[in-house]
Amino acid sequence: MPPTERVLDVREHDGDPFETITDALDDLSDGDSLRLVNTFEPVPLYGVLESRGFTHETEQVDEDEWHVRIEPAE
């Protein structure tokens, strides 16, 4: 099966979305990626991603919309 990109939009999430994000990362299959959509740049998440073996690319697409593409490091 070809790799897929899952999308997790946490802009309307009630409370801290950290657990929702880590659960989505745990559910990724080999080769898949996750596009996180948020209202701010999630800088505190970057260290967690690195420690868990993920890389990320961040893009600000609007004043209050950030996309972070997360994938397993090679």
N, C-alpha and C positions, 0 to 999 in steps of 0.2 A: 504494500500500500504506500502511495507517495506521501511525503511529509505534508503536514497541514499546519496552518497558523490559526491558533485559537485566539479569540478576542475576549478580554475581560475588561468591561467598562465599570469602573468603580466611582464614577462621578456622582452617582446618586446613592452610593452606599451609606447606610446608617452606621455611624461609629467608625472605628479604625478598621480599614480593609486588610491589614497585614495578614491575618489568618486566611482570609479568602484568597489572597495572592499566593501564599505559600502552598495552600491546598491545590490551587490550579497548577503550580509548578510541579508538585508531586504527581499530578495526574498526566503530565506530558509523556507521550510515547517517544521512543528513540527517533531523533531527527525532527521532531515537531518543535514549533516555537509558540510563544505567547506574546500577543500584542496587548499591553496594558494601556488603558485609556484613563487619564486622570486629570484633575483640575489644576495640578501643580507638578513641578518636577520632583519626583520622589527620591531625592538625593540620599536619604537615610537607607533606602532599599539597596543601593548599589553595592555596599559592602557585604550585605547579606547574600546578594546574588553571587558575588565573587567567591565568597566562602563556601557556597553550595555548588560551585562549578558551572556557573552560567556567565554568559557575556550579555551585553545590552547595547542598544543603539537608541538614543533619545532624540526626539524631534518635537519642537513646539509648533503645533499646527494652527493655533489661534491664541488669543490673549490668555484664555483660561482653559486651554486644552493641550495636553501633552500626550504623546504616544511613545511608549517604550517597547521596543522589540527585544524579547528575551529568548535566548536559545542556549542549549548546552554548549560549553566550551569544547573545542576539538582537541 
